[in-house]
Amino acid sequence: MTIHIAILGVGRWGVHWVRNFLQHPDTQVIAIVDPFRERLTQCQKQFKLDEQQIILATEWETIRDLKTLDAVVVATPASSHYSLITDALHQGYHVLAEKPLTLNPDECRTLTELAKQQQRQLFIDHTYLFHPAVQQGQQIVKGGKLGELRYGYASRTHIGPIRQDVDALWDLAIHDIAIFNHWLGQTPNRVQARGKIWLQPEKGLADLVWVTLTYPDGFEASIHLCWLNPDKQRRLCLLGTEGNLIFDEMSPTPLIWQQGYVQPQGELFLPAGVSTSVIEVEKAEPLGRVCHEFIKAIQSQQTPSIASAQTATQLVEILSALTQSMQEQGKTITLK
């Protein structure tokens, strides 16, 4: 059965949804919506779209009643997610939404219940959880190869793009928090964040954020987030008693297992057993996997946990608590 899809939003990331769903054997893109006509024109030229077969519209209301429509991809700013997804679910459509699901945990919970009532899939694009390196890394951690876990750290920095609707925390942190939660098999119960604002003080949007996550077993992870740093980093590390696991998206070998320990020698501690192993990772585009799993979820009526609304709600709860911490000058916030 062919799934007929509408894609809402064809900005910097939205065009990748168009590309993937145009190529998917079980889908047909029947409508693309974006408020900026120039984006629609660019998209039409890029993919050589036939307007006789694919509707190009500037408003959701133009296509919301299409009788052949089965599912929508919501690739619009997060502030618009709640109203669009609510309407789409009421119309009886399956929904694939970019992260975060919304900017409010209560809205996430409402959408979760609505999807259940409508018996429709609400599938959230936590892209990195579909990355082959992240999935392989989770198996290594689960297998106990790192020994007793001690701490974790991550850096997600670059010079731009600068968002005007959300700060660096909401723009960047969700990726690393999702990976830490997935690898550890738990969610933090205490969080803390501090930020610095330079570019948009009138909006109160932090350009630099330092995050600390504390998990129920005492494990701590720190995250450095900045969109004003010329040094582009996409690096996450988990360190244990038997070595550490590094996911570095910018490296040609993105998953590395480093082993080593220190040996007492008199009053000194000297490195020993140091070695580095490259973990072989399947070559696959994470976003392509997301598209494939979304279609499978529609066909099977089962959403994988990593894309579920429950997982999405947990992440929004964490981000909301981190925002509260920043607003209260780095106060530690306890999560229920």
N, C-alpha and C positions, 0 to 999 in steps of 0.2 A: 504494500500500500504506500502510495506517495503522500508525503506530508507537505501540505501547502503552507508556506511561511511568509510572514511579513517582518521586515527588519526596521526597527524604529531607531534612527540615529546612524548617520554614516560619517562621523567625524574621524579622528585619527585612528581609533580602534574599530569603529563600526564597519569600515570597509573590509576588514579582515573577516567579519561575519559574512558579508556578502560573498567574498571569494570562496570561503569554505562551503557555504550552503549551495552556491551555484555548482560546485564540484561534487557534492554529495549525491550518490546514486538514488537515495530514497527521498530526496526533497526537491521541491520546486519553489523558488522564490517568486511570489506573485505580486508583492508590493514592497516598496521602499519609501520610508517617510523621513523627512528632515526639514526643519523650518527654514533652512538656508537653501534657496534654489540653486546657488552656485555649487553646493556640495552634490546635489542630485545630478547636475549637469556633468560634473567631474566624474562621478561614479558611473554614469551612463557611458561616458567616453572610455573610461578605464576598462570596463568589462563588456563594452559593445552591447549594451542592453537594448532590447527591442521594446519600445513603449506600447506596442500592440499586445505584448505578452506580460510585461511587468509594469504595474502602475507606479508612477513616481509622483508622490504627493508631499505637500508641505504641512499637512495637518492629519493627525491620527483619526479625527472624526470623519475624514474623507473615505477611509477604508475599513473602519471598525465593524461595519455591517456586511462585509463580503461573505457571501454564502459558502464559498469554497475554502475559506481560511480555517486552518487547523491550529496554528501556533504563531506566537510572536516572539521576537528577540528584542529586548529592551536595552538599548545601548545609548541611553540618554543620560544627562546629569542625574546624580543620585537623588537630588531634591525633587525630581519629577517622578521617581519610581513608584511611589505609593499610589498616586492617582491613576497612573497608566496601568499598573499591574492589577489594581482593583477592578478597573473597567474591563480589562482584557479577560480576567477570570470570570467576571459576571457575564461576559459575552460567550463564555464556554471555551475559551482558547487555552491551550497549554502555553506556559511562559518560561523562557530562558532569560534571566536577568543578569546584567553585569553586577559585580560587587562594588560597594556594599548593597545589600538588598534594599535597605532604606537608611536614613540617618537617625532612626528612632527605634529602639527595641520594641516598644508597644506596637508600632506599625508593623514590624516584622512578625510579631505574634498574631496580629489580626490577619495578615496575608496568609500565614501558615494555616490558620483555621479556615479561611475562605477557600483555599485550594483544596483542603480536605472535603469541605461541603460540596464543592463543585466537581469533585473527583477529577481534578486536572493536575498535571505535573507543574510544580513550581521548582525550577531547576536553576541554581545560582552558579555563575561562572567563577569558581575559585580556581583560576587557571593553573596556578603552580601545583595544586594537588593532583593535577593530571599530567604533570611533567614527568617523563620517564626517570629522570635523576632523583626527583623527590620520592617517587614511588619505590625505586630501588633502595634509596636511603632509608626509607621507613622499614623495609625488610631487614636491613643490616642492624638497625637499632633494636628492632623487635627480637632479632636473633641473639641479642646480648653480646655482640662482638666488641662493643665499646667498653664493656665492663660496667662498673657502677658509674652512673652519670653524675657529673660534677656541676657543670654550668654550660651556658650557651651564649652566643653573641651573633649579631648580624649588622650589616651596613647596607643601606639602600640610599645612595646619593647620586646626584648628577647636577648639571647646570641646566635647569629647566626640564620639562615645561612647567611654568608657574600657573597654578590653578587660581581662579578668582571666586570659586564657590565653596571650596573646602581647603583646609590647611594641609601641611605636609603629613600630619598624622593620619588624617582620613584618606589622603591620596595614596600613601605609600605603605603604612604599617600593616595593613590587613594581610599582605602577602606573607610576610615573615611570621606574623602571629599564627596564621593558618598552618604554615609549615611546622613551626615548633609544636603546636597542638597535635598535629597529625603524627609527627615523629615520636612525641612523648606519650601519646594516647591519653591525654588529660588536658584540662583547661585551667588557666591560672585562677587562683582565689584571691590574690592581692596584686594590685597594679599601681604603678607610679610613673609620672611623666613630668618633664620640664621642657619648656619651649622658649624660643627667641623669635621675636617679630622684627623684621627690618623693612620689607617692601610695602606691605599693606596694613599699616597700623590702624587705619580707620576701620578696617574690616576685622581686625583682631586675628588674622590668619598667620599662624606660626610658620616660619621658613625652616627652622631647625628644631628637631624634637629628639630628646633622649628618653627612652622607654625602659622600664624595668618590669618584668613579669615574674611573679613568684607563684609556683605551683604547689598543690597540696602536699607533695612529698618533700618540699623544701628546695627543689631545683629552681635556679634563677637564670633568667635570660635577659640580656640587654640588647637594645636595638638603637642604632644611630640612623636618623632620617634627615635628609636635607636636599632641597632642590636648588641650592646655590653653590654646590660644590663641583668644580671642574673635574674632580676625580670621580669618574663613574664607577660605582661599586654595586654589585648585586651578589653579596657573599653572606653565607650563613654557616655557622660552625656549632657542632655539638661535641663537647669534650667529656671523656670518661677516663676511668682508671687504666684502660687498656689502649688508649689512643683517642684520636678525634676524627670526626667525619665532617668534611667540608663540601658544601654545595656552592660552587662559584659559577654563576650563569655566564660570566664574561670569559671564562676559560674554555679552550677547545676540549679540555677534559674536565667536564663540570663537576664530577663526583670523585673525591679523593679520600682515601683512608690513610691517615698518618698514625704510625705506632711509635711508642717511645715512653720511657719512664726515667726517673732519676735514681741513682744508686749512691748511698752514703759512702764516703771515702774520707775517713777521719772526720774533720769538721766540715767538709765540703759535700755538696750534692752534685754528682756528675751525670750528664746525659748517657743513656744506654738503650740498646735495642731500637735505635731510631731507623725507621724505614717508611717509605711512601709507596702506596699502591694505587694505581688508577683503576677505578671500578668501571667496567664496561657498561654502557648505557645504550638502550635502544634509540635509534634515530627516529623521532616522530615529533610532529608539531603539536604542542599541548592544546592549542585552540582547536585543531582538527579533532583531537580526542574528545574535547568538550562537546563539539557538534555531534559526533558519532554517538556519544553516551546519551545526549539529550534525545536523539531519535530513538535509541533503544529504550529509554525510560518511557517515552510515549507508547511505544509498541508493547512493552511489558507491564506498563503501569507501575513501575518500581524505580524510584530515584535512588542512585547511590548516595551513601551517607555523606560523602565529601562535597556533594552538590545540593544537599538537602536544605530546606528552609530552617530546620532546627540548627544545623551547623552555622548557617548564615546569621541567625539570630544571636547565637553565642558570640560570634565575632563582633557584631554591632554592639552587644552589651559590653564587651571588653573595650571597644573604642570609645563608647560613651563614658565609661568609668575613667579612662585615660584622659579624656577631655575635662572631666570634673577635676581630676588630679592637677592638670595644668592650670585650670582656673583657680585652684586653691594652693598655688605656689608649690607644687610637687607633693602634696599630701598623699599618703598611701590610702588607696580606696579598696575596701573589702568587697568582693563579689559574693553573691549568694550561691 
